[in-house]
């Protein structure tokens, strides 16, 4: 959402064909739209800068992480840059100090409102009323010093006048001053604000956003499929995949039917997924991963061996990490980082020849169970 906000602000602040951000006249306090754009980019860059390139999840994206640690990389974000950030960087772990869930939810609420102001999209009133409800609940906490300090803004947020011709900088100022207070609201009161509402849905209409190109159609198909499958992890067939139980042709047919009925992808995308992953089962396993306990059971012979050395246990745990994230593993990866960080010779530098053969046989069995 922050990437979308940066793009929407760039479209407004940069004249057509001009790379220079212009100062806007819609300032509020000490904030302007240009300042909001800069501050938003700084927040994202700080998250990238806090990514540990020694982490085995981050290491494969090291080139991009180092690229977007530089302030100059954020001065102008092209469509390719937005795609890299959204699909390659956004999901990587960062060592920034964790923030409260309530503050992040409030950030998301305000981000949506800011985008609606910039784009003129519908739904503004519903989100505005959520902010008003939050402000009303906070006003009841006026005896708390932090709330009392910001009581004037809290009261303003409940008025019609404040929302009349509201601007992005106004919303940004409200976000910064209110986000840390939201956690003071009792949870039983907080829940309806965020989740207990129903949208009135009309006729479905496909809408194209040509100005927001954050990746190929197939990448979006993968993202939609991953989200759908993880929301249905309790389905019997997906459960079998995650627990390394062999699939039948009926299971594979059920998986394809689920994705098709949910409208996740076109027939061409399904065919491509099968071709690139050597089967639908392996494609889906790559999205949902392997349950960590199931991955440990696969290597129970190794882990139960009391003669195992520390570097051997570390090597096996790295394999378990990979299987938990990706579901299957090409044995060739055993000869790449992070495994070669333990031994430059890969598994041969850690295990005996017979153990290496057993290791590769186990990985092949895991793959076959998803492909069968």
C-alpha positions as CSV (number, residue, x, y, z in Angstrom):
1,X,0.0,0.0,0.0
2,X,2.9,2.4,0.7
3,X,4.3,1.6,-2.7
4,X,0.9,2.5,-4.3
5,X,0.8,5.7,-2.3
6,X,4.3,6.7,-3.6
7,X,3.2,6.0,-7.1
8,X,0.0,7.9,-6.8
9,X,1.8,10.9,-5.3
10,X,4.5,10.7,-8.1
11,X,1.7,10.9,-10.7
12,X,0.3,14.0,-9.1
13,X,3.6,15.8,-8.2
14,X,5.6,15.1,-11.3
15,X,4.5,16.8,-14.5
16,X,4.1,14.5,-17.5
17,X,7.5,13.5,-18.7
18,X,9.3,15.3,-15.9
19,X,11.4,13.4,-13.3
20,X,11.4,16.3,-10.9
21,X,9.0,16.3,-7.9
22,X,7.3,19.6,-7.5
23,X,6.4,21.2,-4.2
24,X,2.6,21.1,-3.7
25,X,0.4,23.8,-2.1
26,X,-1.7,21.3,-0.1
27,X,0.4,21.5,3.0
28,X,-0.9,20.9,6.5
29,X,1.1,22.0,9.5
30,X,4.7,21.1,8.6
31,X,3.7,18.4,6.1
32,X,3.2,18.6,2.3
33,X,2.4,15.9,-0.2
34,X,6.1,16.0,-1.3
35,X,7.1,15.5,2.3
36,X,4.6,12.6,2.7
37,X,6.1,11.0,-0.4
38,X,9.6,11.4,1.0
39,X,8.7,10.1,4.5
40,X,6.9,7.1,3.0
41,X,9.9,6.2,0.9
42,X,12.1,6.6,4.0
43,X,10.0,4.2,6.0
44,X,10.3,1.5,3.3
45,X,14.0,2.1,2.8
46,X,14.6,1.7,6.5
47,X,12.8,-1.7,6.4
48,X,15.1,-2.8,3.5
49,X,18.2,-1.4,5.3
50,X,17.3,-3.6,8.3
51,X,17.3,-6.8,6.3
52,X,20.1,-9.2,7.3
53,X,21.8,-10.4,4.1
54,X,23.2,-13.3,6.0
55,X,19.7,-14.6,6.5
56,X,19.2,-17.6,4.2
57,X,15.8,-16.2,3.1
58,X,17.3,-12.7,2.2
59,X,20.6,-13.9,0.7
60,X,19.2,-14.9,-2.7
61,X,17.8,-11.3,-3.1
62,X,21.0,-9.7,-1.8
63,X,21.6,-7.7,-5.0
64,X,18.1,-6.1,-4.9
65,X,18.3,-5.5,-1.1
66,X,21.6,-3.7,-1.5
67,X,20.2,-1.7,-4.4
68,X,17.2,-0.4,-2.4
69,X,19.2,0.4,0.6
70,X,20.5,3.4,-1.3
71,X,18.5,6.7,-1.0
72,X,19.0,7.4,-4.7
73,X,17.0,4.2,-5.6
74,X,13.9,5.8,-4.1
75,X,14.1,9.1,-5.9
76,X,12.2,7.8,-8.9
77,X,10.4,4.4,-8.9
78,X,9.7,3.0,-12.4
79,X,7.3,0.2,-13.1
80,X,10.2,-2.3,-13.0
81,X,11.3,-0.9,-9.6
82,X,7.7,-1.1,-8.2
83,X,7.5,-4.7,-9.4
84,X,10.9,-5.7,-7.8
85,X,9.9,-4.1,-4.5
86,X,6.4,-5.6,-4.5
87,X,7.3,-9.1,-5.5
88,X,10.9,-9.6,-4.6
89,X,11.6,-7.4,-1.5
90,X,8.3,-6.9,0.3
91,X,8.0,-10.4,1.7
92,X,11.6,-10.6,3.1
93,X,12.1,-10.5,6.9
94,X,13.5,-7.3,8.4
95,X,15.2,-6.8,11.7
96,X,13.3,-3.6,12.5
97,X,11.7,-3.6,16.0
98,X,8.2,-5.1,15.7
99,X,5.3,-2.7,16.0
100,X,1.9,-3.3,17.6
101,X,-0.7,-4.9,15.3
102,X,-3.2,-2.2,16.2
103,X,-0.8,0.6,15.0
104,X,-0.2,-1.2,11.7
105,X,-3.9,-1.7,11.2
106,X,-4.5,2.0,11.7
107,X,-1.7,2.8,9.3
108,X,-3.4,0.6,6.7
109,X,-6.7,2.3,7.3
110,X,-5.2,5.8,6.7
111,X,-3.2,4.6,3.7
112,X,-6.5,3.5,2.1
113,X,-8.0,6.8,2.8
114,X,-5.0,8.7,1.3
115,X,-5.2,6.6,-1.9
116,X,-9.0,7.3,-2.1
117,X,-8.3,11.1,-1.8
118,X,-5.7,10.9,-4.6
119,X,-7.6,8.6,-6.9
120,X,-11.2,9.7,-6.1
121,X,-12.3,6.0,-5.7
122,X,-15.5,5.1,-3.8
123,X,-15.7,3.8,-0.3
124,X,-14.3,6.9,1.4
125,X,-17.2,7.4,3.8
126,X,-17.1,3.9,5.2
127,X,-13.4,4.2,6.1
128,X,-13.9,7.8,7.4
129,X,-16.5,6.5,9.8
130,X,-14.1,3.9,11.1
131,X,-11.6,6.6,11.9
132,X,-14.4,8.6,13.7
133,X,-15.4,5.5,15.7
134,X,-11.8,5.0,16.8
135,X,-11.5,8.7,17.8
136,X,-14.8,8.4,19.7
137,X,-13.4,5.4,21.7
138,X,-10.2,7.2,22.3
139,X,-12.0,10.3,23.7
140,X,-13.4,8.0,26.4
141,X,-9.7,7.5,27.5
142,X,-9.2,11.2,28.0
143,X,-7.9,10.6,31.6
144,X,-4.8,8.9,30.1
145,X,-2.0,11.6,29.7
146,X,-1.0,10.6,26.1
147,X,-4.7,10.7,25.0
148,X,-5.2,14.0,26.8
149,X,-2.3,15.6,24.9
150,X,-3.9,14.9,21.6
151,X,-7.5,15.3,22.6
152,X,-8.1,18.3,20.4
153,X,-7.2,16.3,17.3
154,X,-9.2,13.4,18.5
155,X,-12.3,15.6,18.8
156,X,-11.6,17.2,15.4
157,X,-11.6,13.8,13.8
158,X,-15.2,13.3,14.9
159,X,-16.4,16.5,13.3
160,X,-17.7,17.0,9.8
161,X,-15.6,20.2,9.4
162,X,-12.2,18.3,9.7
163,X,-13.2,15.9,6.9
164,X,-14.4,18.6,4.5
165,X,-11.8,18.8,1.7
166,X,-9.4,16.6,3.7
167,X,-5.9,16.2,2.2
168,X,-3.2,13.6,2.2
169,X,-0.9,15.6,4.6
170,X,-3.8,16.1,7.0
171,X,-4.4,12.3,7.1
172,X,-0.7,11.7,7.5
173,X,-0.5,14.0,10.5
174,X,-3.5,12.3,12.0
175,X,-1.9,8.9,11.4
176,X,1.3,9.8,13.1
177,X,-0.4,11.3,16.2
178,X,-3.1,8.6,16.7
179,X,-1.5,5.3,15.6
180,X,0.3,4.7,19.0
181,X,-2.9,5.4,20.9
182,X,-5.2,2.8,19.2
183,X,-3.8,-0.1,21.3
184,X,-5.4,1.7,24.4
185,X,-8.9,0.8,23.2
186,X,-10.2,-2.4,24.8
187,X,-10.2,-5.3,22.4
188,X,-13.9,-6.1,22.8
189,X,-14.7,-2.6,21.7
190,X,-12.0,-2.5,19.0
191,X,-13.1,-5.5,17.1
192,X,-16.3,-4.1,15.4
193,X,-14.2,-1.1,14.2
194,X,-12.1,-3.3,12.0
195,X,-13.9,-6.5,11.2
196,X,-17.5,-6.6,12.1
197,X,-19.2,-5.1,9.0
198,X,-20.7,-6.3,5.7
199,X,-20.2,-4.7,2.3
200,X,-23.1,-4.5,0.0
201,X,-21.9,-6.1,-3.2
202,X,-23.3,-5.1,-6.6
203,X,-22.7,-6.6,-10.0
204,X,-19.1,-7.7,-10.5
205,X,-17.1,-5.6,-13.0
206,X,-13.6,-6.2,-14.1
207,X,-11.5,-3.0,-13.9
208,X,-8.0,-2.5,-15.4
209,X,-5.4,-0.4,-13.8
210,X,-2.9,0.3,-16.5
211,X,-0.9,2.8,-14.4
212,X,-0.1,0.2,-11.7
213,X,2.0,-2.5,-13.2
214,X,3.4,-4.5,-10.3
215,X,4.4,-7.7,-12.1
216,X,3.3,-10.1,-14.8
217,X,-0.1,-11.8,-15.0
218,X,1.4,-15.1,-14.0
219,X,3.0,-13.6,-11.0
220,X,-0.3,-12.2,-9.9
221,X,-1.8,-15.7,-10.5
222,X,0.8,-17.2,-8.2
223,X,0.1,-14.6,-5.5
224,X,-3.7,-15.2,-5.7
225,X,-3.3,-18.9,-5.7
226,X,-0.9,-18.8,-2.7
227,X,-3.4,-16.6,-0.7
228,X,-6.3,-18.9,-1.6
229,X,-4.5,-22.1,-0.7
230,X,-3.2,-20.8,2.6
231,X,-6.8,-19.8,3.5
232,X,-7.9,-23.4,2.8
233,X,-5.0,-25.3,4.5
234,X,-7.5,-27.5,6.3
235,X,-8.8,-28.9,3.0
236,X,-8.0,-32.7,2.9
237,X,-5.9,-32.6,-0.2
238,X,-3.9,-29.5,0.8
239,X,-3.4,-31.1,4.2
240,X,-2.0,-34.2,2.5
241,X,0.4,-32.0,0.5
242,X,1.6,-30.1,3.6
243,X,2.1,-33.4,5.5
244,X,4.0,-35.1,2.8
245,X,1.3,-37.7,2.1
246,X,1.2,-39.1,-1.4
247,X,-1.4,-37.8,-3.8
248,X,-3.7,-39.7,-6.1
249,X,-5.0,-38.6,-9.5
250,X,-8.3,-37.9,-7.8
251,X,-6.5,-35.5,-5.3
252,X,-4.9,-33.7,-8.2
253,X,-8.2,-33.3,-10.0
254,X,-9.7,-31.9,-6.8
255,X,-7.0,-29.3,-6.5
256,X,-7.5,-28.2,-10.1
257,X,-11.2,-28.0,-9.6
258,X,-10.8,-25.9,-6.4
259,X,-8.6,-23.3,-8.2
260,X,-10.8,-23.2,-11.3
261,X,-14.1,-22.8,-9.3
262,X,-12.6,-20.1,-7.2
263,X,-11.6,-18.2,-10.4
264,X,-8.0,-18.0,-9.4
265,X,-6.5,-18.4,-12.9
266,X,-7.2,-19.0,-16.5
267,X,-6.8,-22.3,-18.3
268,X,-3.5,-21.0,-19.9
269,X,-2.1,-20.1,-16.5
270,X,-3.0,-23.5,-15.1
271,X,-1.2,-25.2,-18.0
272,X,1.8,-23.0,-17.5
273,X,1.9,-23.8,-13.8
274,X,1.9,-27.5,-14.5
275,X,4.6,-27.2,-17.1
276,X,7.0,-25.0,-15.1
277,X,6.6,-27.1,-11.9
278,X,6.4,-30.5,-13.5
279,X,2.9,-31.0,-12.3
280,X,0.1,-29.3,-10.4
281,X,0.9,-31.0,-7.1
282,X,4.5,-29.7,-7.1
283,X,3.2,-26.2,-8.1
284,X,0.8,-26.1,-5.2
285,X,3.4,-27.6,-2.8
286,X,5.7,-24.8,-3.8
287,X,3.1,-22.2,-2.7
288,X,1.9,-23.8,0.6
289,X,5.2,-25.3,1.7
290,X,5.7,-28.4,3.9
291,X,4.5,-28.5,7.5
292,X,7.6,-28.1,9.7
293,X,6.8,-31.1,11.8
294,X,6.3,-33.2,8.6
295,X,9.7,-32.0,7.4
296,X,11.3,-33.0,10.6
297,X,9.7,-36.5,10.4
298,X,11.3,-36.9,6.9
299,X,14.7,-36.5,8.5
300,X,13.9,-38.4,11.7
301,X,16.7,-40.9,11.0
302,X,19.3,-38.2,10.9
303,X,18.0,-36.1,13.8
304,X,17.6,-39.1,16.1
305,X,21.2,-40.2,15.5
306,X,23.0,-39.2,18.7
307,X,26.3,-39.3,17.0
308,X,25.4,-36.4,14.8
309,X,27.7,-33.4,15.0
310,X,26.6,-29.8,15.4
311,X,27.4,-28.9,11.8
312,X,25.4,-31.9,10.5
313,X,22.4,-30.9,12.6
314,X,22.7,-27.4,11.3
315,X,22.9,-28.7,7.7
316,X,19.7,-30.7,8.2
317,X,17.9,-27.8,9.8
318,X,18.7,-25.6,6.8
319,X,17.1,-28.3,4.6
320,X,14.0,-28.4,6.9
321,X,13.8,-24.6,6.7
322,X,13.8,-24.7,2.9
323,X,11.2,-27.5,2.7
324,X,9.0,-25.6,5.1
325,X,9.1,-22.5,2.9
326,X,9.2,-24.1,-0.6
327,X,7.8,-27.6,-0.2
328,X,10.4,-29.3,-2.3
329,X,14.1,-29.0,-2.9
330,X,16.4,-29.5,-5.8
331,X,19.5,-31.5,-4.5
332,X,21.7,-29.1,-6.5
333,X,20.9,-26.4,-3.9
334,X,22.9,-28.4,-1.4
335,X,26.0,-27.2,-3.2
336,X,25.1,-23.5,-2.9
337,X,24.8,-20.9,-0.1
338,X,23.8,-21.2,2.7
339,X,24.9,-24.9,2.7
340,X,28.3,-24.1,1.4
341,X,28.6,-21.6,4.3
342,X,28.8,-24.7,6.6
343,X,31.1,-26.6,4.2
344,X,32.5,-25.4,0.9
345,X,32.1,-29.0,-0.4
346,X,28.4,-29.0,0.4
347,X,27.0,-32.2,1.9
348,X,30.2,-34.2,1.1
349,X,32.1,-32.1,3.5
350,X,29.7,-32.8,6.3
351,X,28.3,-36.4,5.7
352,X,29.6,-39.7,4.5
353,X,29.0,-40.9,1.0
354,X,26.2,-43.2,2.2
355,X,24.6,-40.4,4.2
356,X,24.6,-38.1,1.2
357,X,22.9,-40.7,-1.0
358,X,20.3,-41.2,1.7
359,X,19.8,-37.4,1.9
360,X,19.2,-37.1,-1.8
361,X,16.9,-40.1,-1.8
362,X,14.8,-38.4,1.0
363,X,14.5,-35.2,-1.1
364,X,13.5,-37.2,-4.1
365,X,10.8,-39.0,-2.1
366,X,9.4,-35.7,-0.8
367,X,9.1,-34.5,-4.4
368,X,7.5,-37.7,-5.7
369,X,4.9,-37.6,-3.0
370,X,3.7,-34.2,-4.3
371,X,4.0,-35.2,-8.0
372,X,2.3,-38.7,-7.8
